[in-house]
Amino acid sequence: MSQYEARLERDLGRIRDKLTSLAEAVQTALSTATQAMLAGDHERSYGVCLDDHPINRASRELDRTCHGFIAVHLPTAGHLRFVSAVMHSNIELERIGDYAKTISRESVQFEHPPSGAIREQLEQVSREAQRILHQAVGSFTKGDAAAAREGIAMANEVASLISAGFSVLVEGGQAASVRELLGHVVVLNCLDRVADQAKNICEETIFAVTGQTKAAKSYRVLFLDADNSVLGPMAQALAQRNHPQSGQYSSAGRQAAAAFQEGLQAFLSERGVELATAAPQALDPTLNLSGYHAIVSLQGSVRDYIDKVPYSTIALRWDVGAPPSSGPVPGTSEETSARLETLFRTLAPQLRDLMVTLHGEEKS
C-alpha cells in the first residue's frame, strides 16, 4: 500500500469512527428519552436535553471532517458516494437527536407517566422506532445494502402503528388533560419522524454501496365528476399519456353513466390517447382514500363527493367547464367535438402544472 493509500484509508477510518460514535450517542438518547417518559423520570429526561449539546458538536465535527476529506483527497466513485452518504446520514442522525430532546421536553410537562392504552401504544411505537434506527445504523456501518432494504420495509410498516396511536388518543382523550393529550401527539409525531429519518439512512446505505439512488416517487391522483362519462375519463387518460412516470391515475363519478359520452373514444384516439377503462366507474364508498396524494374534482367541490378528505391528501377543484350536452336535446357532432377540444386544451396545462409541482419534470 502506498503512502497516499494509507492516508486515504486512515482518513476514511476517522470518518467511520466519528459516524459510529455519533450514531451510538443518538441511539442512546432516543432509548433514554422514551424510557424516562414511560417511567416519569424527569431527571433522566433533562439529562437527554443536556446531552444533546455534545451530539450537536459531534455532528458538526463529522461534517467538518467530511468536507476536509473532500478537499484533501478529491474523491471519486465509491469514496465520493460514501462520504456523500455519511454527510446526509449525519443530518438524519442530528435530527433524530433533536426528536429525542423534544420527547424529553414534552415528557417533563406530564404530571403522570402515560398509562393505559396510550402507554401501550407509545411503548410499541418507540420500540419499533428504535429497532428501525438500529437496523439503519447497522446496515450503514457494515455496508449491507440487503439489510438496508429490510430497514426500509420495516419503516414503511410504522404508519399503521402511528395511525393506531392517534386513534387511541382520540378515543381516550377525555381521560387526559389537554396538555398531556397534545404532548402525546407530539411524542407520536417525533417517533414517526425517527422512523422516516432511519429510512433515509437506509437509502443512503444503498446509494453508498451500490450507487443506486432513491426511485422517484409516484403520486396517486383521483379525478371526480358527476357521472364519469367525460371529464374524469379524459383527465385520467390524458394524465397517463402525458405523465406516465409521475403518477398513477384513476377516475370515478358520483354515479356511473351507462356509457361514455358519444364520440369521446374516437376524439381521444385521434390524439393518441386511450381510455383507461372500458366503461364509466362509480366512486366506491368503501374505497380507502388515504392512499391518494391528490383528489381533483372536475365538477363542484371534492366534499360534494366524499365526507372527509384524508389528512395527508390534497383536495383540488378545477373549473374546466361543462361537458358536452347529452340530455334530451344533445348538441350536434360538431358542437360536441368543439366542446371536447376545449376540455382537452383546458385540462392539459392544469395536469402538467399539478404533476410538475408534485413530481418535477419527467426525464425523457
C-alpha positions as CSV (number, residue, x, y, z in Angstrom):
1,M,0.0,0.0,0.0
2,S,1.3,3.4,-1.0
3,Q,1.7,6.3,1.5
4,Y,-1.2,8.0,-0.2
5,E,-3.5,4.9,0.0
6,A,-2.5,4.5,3.7
7,R,-3.5,8.1,4.4
8,L,-6.8,7.7,2.5
9,E,-7.7,4.6,4.5
10,R,-6.8,6.3,7.7
11,D,-9.0,9.3,6.9
12,L,-11.9,7.1,5.9
13,G,-11.5,5.2,9.2
14,R,-11.7,8.5,11.1
15,I,-15.0,9.3,9.3
16,R,-16.4,5.8,10.1
17,D,-15.3,6.1,13.7
18,K,-16.9,9.5,14.1
19,L,-20.1,8.4,12.5
20,T,-20.3,5.3,14.7
21,S,-19.8,7.3,17.8
22,L,-22.5,9.8,16.8
23,A,-24.9,7.0,15.9
24,E,-24.4,5.3,19.3
25,A,-25.0,8.6,21.1
26,V,-28.2,9.3,19.2
27,Q,-29.5,5.7,19.8
28,T,-28.8,6.1,23.5
29,A,-30.6,9.5,23.6
30,L,-33.7,8.1,21.9
31,S,-33.7,5.0,24.2
32,T,-33.2,7.1,27.3
33,A,-35.8,9.6,26.3
34,T,-38.6,7.0,25.8
35,Q,-37.7,5.1,28.9
36,A,-37.7,8.2,31.0
37,M,-41.0,9.3,29.6
38,L,-42.7,6.0,30.4
39,A,-41.1,5.9,33.9
40,G,-41.9,9.6,34.7
41,D,-38.2,10.1,35.4
42,H,-37.8,13.9,34.8
43,E,-34.1,13.9,35.8
44,R,-33.2,11.4,33.1
45,S,-35.3,13.4,30.6
46,Y,-33.4,16.6,31.5
47,G,-30.2,14.6,31.0
48,V,-31.2,13.8,27.5
49,C,-31.8,17.5,26.8
50,L,-28.3,18.3,28.2
51,D,-26.6,15.5,26.3
52,D,-28.0,16.9,23.0
53,H,-25.3,19.6,23.1
54,P,-22.4,17.1,22.6
55,I,-24.4,15.3,20.0
56,N,-24.7,18.6,18.0
57,R,-20.9,19.2,18.4
58,A,-20.1,15.7,17.2
59,S,-22.4,16.3,14.2
60,R,-20.6,19.5,13.3
61,E,-17.2,17.9,13.8
62,L,-18.2,15.0,11.5
63,D,-19.4,17.5,8.9
64,R,-16.0,19.3,9.0
65,T,-14.1,16.1,8.7
66,C,-16.1,15.1,5.6
67,H,-15.5,18.4,4.0
68,G,-11.8,18.2,4.8
69,F,-11.6,14.7,3.3
70,I,-13.1,16.0,0.1
71,A,-10.8,19.0,-0.1
72,V,-7.7,16.9,0.5
73,H,-8.4,13.7,-1.5
74,L,-10.8,15.0,-4.2
75,P,-12.5,11.5,-4.1
76,T,-14.4,9.9,-7.0
77,A,-16.7,6.9,-7.5
78,G,-17.1,4.8,-4.4
79,H,-15.2,7.0,-1.9
80,L,-17.2,10.1,-3.0
81,R,-20.5,8.2,-2.7
82,F,-19.5,7.0,0.8
83,V,-18.6,10.5,2.1
84,S,-21.7,12.0,0.5
85,A,-23.9,9.3,2.2
86,V,-22.1,10.0,5.5
87,M,-22.9,13.7,5.2
88,H,-26.5,13.1,4.6
89,S,-26.8,10.4,7.3
90,N,-25.1,12.9,9.7
91,I,-28.0,15.3,9.1
92,E,-30.6,12.5,9.8
93,L,-28.9,11.5,13.0
94,E,-28.7,15.0,14.3
95,R,-32.4,15.4,13.6
96,I,-33.1,12.2,15.5
97,G,-31.2,13.6,18.4
98,D,-33.4,16.6,18.3
99,Y,-36.5,14.4,18.3
100,A,-35.2,12.6,21.4
101,K,-34.7,16.0,23.0
102,T,-38.3,17.1,22.1
103,I,-39.7,13.9,23.5
104,S,-37.9,14.6,26.8
105,R,-39.0,18.2,26.9
106,E,-42.6,17.1,26.4
107,S,-42.4,14.3,29.0
108,V,-41.3,16.6,31.8
109,Q,-44.5,18.5,31.3
110,F,-46.6,15.4,32.1
111,E,-48.0,15.3,35.7
112,H,-48.0,11.5,35.4
113,P,-46.4,8.9,33.1
114,P,-48.6,7.7,30.2
115,S,-50.9,4.9,31.3
116,G,-53.5,2.6,29.9
117,A,-53.9,2.1,26.2
118,I,-51.9,5.1,25.1
119,R,-48.9,3.9,27.2
120,E,-49.1,0.5,25.4
121,Q,-49.2,2.3,22.1
122,L,-46.3,4.6,22.9
123,E,-44.2,1.6,24.1
124,Q,-44.9,-0.3,20.9
125,V,-44.2,2.7,18.6
126,S,-41.0,3.7,20.5
127,R,-39.7,0.1,20.5
128,E,-40.3,-0.2,16.7
129,A,-38.7,3.2,16.0
130,Q,-35.6,2.2,18.0
131,R,-35.5,-1.2,16.2
132,I,-35.6,0.5,12.8
133,L,-32.9,3.0,13.8
134,H,-30.7,0.2,15.0
135,Q,-31.2,-1.6,11.6
136,A,-30.4,1.5,9.7
137,V,-27.2,2.3,11.6
138,G,-26.1,-1.3,11.4
139,S,-26.7,-1.5,7.7
140,F,-24.7,1.7,7.1
141,T,-21.7,0.8,9.3
142,K,-21.5,-2.7,7.7
143,G,-22.1,-1.5,4.2
144,D,-25.0,-4.0,3.9
145,A,-27.5,-3.0,1.2
146,A,-29.7,-6.0,1.8
147,A,-30.1,-5.1,5.5
148,A,-30.8,-1.5,4.4
149,R,-33.7,-2.7,2.2
150,E,-35.1,-4.7,5.1
151,G,-34.9,-1.5,7.2
152,I,-36.9,0.4,4.5
153,A,-39.6,-2.3,4.6
154,M,-39.7,-2.0,8.4
155,A,-40.1,1.7,8.3
156,N,-42.9,1.5,5.8
157,E,-44.9,-0.5,8.3
158,V,-44.7,2.1,11.1
159,A,-47.5,4.2,9.6
160,S,-50.2,1.8,10.7
161,L,-48.8,1.9,14.3
162,I,-48.8,5.7,14.3
163,S,-52.4,5.8,13.0
164,A,-53.5,3.3,15.7
165,G,-51.8,5.5,18.3
166,F,-53.7,8.6,17.1
167,S,-56.9,6.6,17.2
168,V,-56.2,5.7,20.8
169,L,-55.7,9.3,21.7
170,V,-59.0,10.3,20.1
171,E,-60.9,7.6,21.7
172,G,-59.4,8.0,25.2
173,G,-58.7,11.7,25.1
174,Q,-61.3,12.5,27.8
175,A,-59.2,10.8,30.4
176,A,-56.1,13.1,29.9
177,S,-55.6,16.8,30.3
178,V,-55.4,18.9,27.1
179,R,-51.7,19.5,27.8
180,E,-50.9,15.8,28.1
181,L,-53.0,14.9,25.1
182,L,-51.1,17.4,23.0
183,G,-47.8,16.1,24.4
184,H,-48.7,12.6,23.4
185,V,-49.4,13.8,19.9
186,V,-46.0,15.4,19.8
187,V,-44.3,12.3,21.0
188,L,-46.0,10.1,18.4
189,N,-45.1,12.5,15.7
190,C,-41.4,12.5,16.8
191,L,-41.3,8.7,16.8
192,D,-42.9,8.7,13.3
193,R,-40.2,11.1,12.2
194,V,-37.5,8.9,13.7
195,A,-38.7,6.1,11.5
196,D,-38.6,8.4,8.5
197,Q,-35.1,9.5,9.2
198,A,-33.9,6.0,9.7
199,K,-35.4,5.0,6.4
200,N,-33.4,7.8,4.8
201,I,-30.2,6.4,6.3
202,C,-31.1,3.0,4.8
203,E,-31.5,4.7,1.4
204,E,-28.1,6.4,1.9
205,T,-26.6,3.0,2.6
206,I,-27.9,1.6,-0.7
207,F,-26.5,4.6,-2.5
208,A,-23.1,4.3,-0.9
209,V,-22.8,0.5,-1.5
210,T,-24.5,0.2,-5.0
211,G,-24.7,3.7,-6.4
212,Q,-28.5,3.3,-6.7
213,T,-30.4,6.5,-5.9
214,K,-33.8,6.6,-4.4
215,A,-36.5,6.0,-7.0
216,A,-38.7,9.0,-7.9
217,K,-42.0,9.0,-6.1
218,S,-45.1,8.1,-8.0
219,Y,-48.2,10.1,-7.0
220,R,-51.7,8.7,-6.9
221,V,-54.3,11.1,-8.2
222,L,-58.1,10.6,-8.3
223,F,-60.4,12.6,-10.6
224,L,-64.0,13.0,-9.7
225,D,-67.0,14.2,-11.7
226,A,-70.8,13.7,-11.8
227,D,-71.1,10.5,-13.9
228,N,-67.7,9.6,-15.1
229,S,-68.8,9.8,-18.7
230,V,-66.4,12.6,-20.0
231,L,-64.4,14.7,-17.6
232,G,-62.8,12.2,-15.3
233,P,-62.0,9.6,-18.0
234,M,-60.5,12.4,-20.2
235,A,-58.3,13.7,-17.4
236,Q,-57.2,10.2,-16.4
237,A,-56.4,9.2,-20.0
238,L,-54.5,12.5,-20.7
239,A,-52.5,12.2,-17.4
240,Q,-51.5,8.6,-18.2
241,R,-50.4,9.6,-21.7
242,N,-48.6,12.9,-20.8
243,H,-47.2,12.0,-17.3
244,P,-46.7,8.2,-17.1
245,Q,-43.7,8.3,-14.8
246,S,-45.1,10.9,-12.4
247,G,-48.2,9.1,-11.1
248,Q,-50.9,6.6,-11.1
249,Y,-54.3,7.9,-12.1
250,S,-57.9,6.9,-11.7
251,S,-61.3,8.5,-12.0
252,A,-64.9,8.0,-10.7
253,G,-68.2,9.6,-10.7
254,R,-70.9,10.1,-8.0
255,Q,-72.8,7.7,-10.2
256,A,-71.7,5.8,-13.3
257,A,-73.3,6.7,-16.6
258,A,-74.4,3.9,-18.8
259,A,-71.7,4.7,-21.3
260,F,-69.0,7.2,-22.2
261,Q,-70.0,10.4,-24.0
262,E,-70.7,9.6,-27.6
263,G,-67.6,10.4,-29.7
264,L,-65.2,10.6,-26.7
265,Q,-63.3,7.5,-27.5
266,A,-62.8,8.4,-31.2
267,F,-61.9,12.0,-30.2
268,L,-59.1,10.8,-27.9
269,S,-57.8,8.1,-30.2
270,E,-57.3,10.7,-32.9
271,R,-54.9,12.5,-30.5
272,G,-53.1,9.3,-29.4
273,V,-54.9,9.0,-26.1
274,E,-56.6,5.8,-25.0
275,L,-59.3,5.5,-22.3
276,A,-58.1,3.5,-19.3
277,T,-61.4,1.7,-18.5
278,A,-64.0,0.0,-20.6
279,A,-66.9,1.8,-19.0
280,P,-67.7,4.7,-16.6
281,Q,-66.9,3.9,-12.9
282,A,-68.8,5.0,-9.8
283,L,-67.0,6.0,-6.7
284,D,-66.7,3.1,-4.3
285,P,-67.9,4.2,-0.8
286,T,-65.6,1.7,0.8
287,L,-62.5,2.9,-1.1
288,N,-59.6,3.9,1.2
289,L,-58.9,7.4,0.0
290,S,-55.9,7.9,2.3
291,G,-53.6,6.4,-0.3
292,Y,-54.3,9.2,-2.8
293,H,-51.9,12.2,-2.8
294,A,-54.4,14.4,-4.6
295,I,-58.1,14.2,-5.3
296,V,-59.3,16.6,-8.1
297,S,-63.0,17.5,-8.5
298,L,-63.9,18.5,-12.1
299,Q,-67.5,19.3,-11.2
300,G,-68.1,21.1,-7.9
301,S,-66.2,20.6,-4.6
302,V,-64.4,17.4,-3.6
303,R,-66.6,17.5,-0.4
304,D,-69.6,17.1,-2.7
305,Y,-68.3,13.5,-3.3
306,I,-66.7,12.5,0.0
307,D,-67.5,13.4,3.6
308,K,-63.9,13.8,4.8
309,V,-60.7,14.5,3.0
310,P,-57.8,12.3,4.4
311,Y,-55.3,14.3,6.4
312,S,-52.4,13.9,4.0
313,T,-54.4,14.2,0.8
314,I,-54.7,17.5,-1.2
315,A,-58.2,18.3,-2.4
316,L,-58.4,20.4,-5.5
317,R,-61.3,21.9,-7.5
318,W,-60.8,22.6,-11.2
319,D,-63.4,24.6,-13.1
320,V,-63.0,23.2,-16.6
321,G,-66.5,23.9,-17.8
322,A,-69.4,21.7,-18.5
323,P,-69.2,18.6,-20.6
324,P,-71.0,18.3,-24.0
325,S,-74.7,18.1,-23.7
326,S,-76.1,14.6,-23.8
327,G,-79.6,15.4,-22.5
328,P,-83.0,15.4,-24.2
329,V,-81.6,17.8,-26.8
330,P,-78.0,16.8,-27.5
331,G,-75.7,19.0,-29.4
332,T,-74.6,18.4,-33.0
333,S,-71.5,16.3,-33.6
334,E,-69.6,19.5,-34.5
335,E,-70.7,21.1,-31.2
336,T,-69.7,18.0,-29.2
337,S,-66.3,17.8,-30.9
338,A,-65.7,21.5,-30.3
339,R,-66.6,21.1,-26.6
340,L,-64.3,18.1,-26.2
341,E,-61.5,20.0,-27.8
342,T,-62.0,22.9,-25.3
343,L,-62.0,20.5,-22.4
344,F,-58.9,18.8,-23.8
345,R,-57.0,22.0,-24.1
346,T,-58.1,23.2,-20.7
347,L,-57.2,20.0,-18.9
348,A,-53.7,19.5,-20.4
349,P,-52.0,22.6,-18.8
350,Q,-53.7,22.1,-15.5
351,L,-52.5,18.4,-15.4
352,R,-49.0,19.5,-16.3
353,D,-48.9,22.1,-13.6
354,L,-50.1,19.7,-11.0
355,M,-47.7,16.9,-11.9
356,V,-44.6,19.1,-12.3
357,T,-45.4,20.6,-8.9
358,L,-45.7,17.1,-7.3
359,H,-43.0,15.2,-9.1
360,G,-40.9,17.7,-11.1
361,E,-40.2,17.5,-14.8
362,E,-40.1,13.9,-16.2
363,K,-36.9,12.7,-17.9
364,S,-37.3,11.6,-21.4
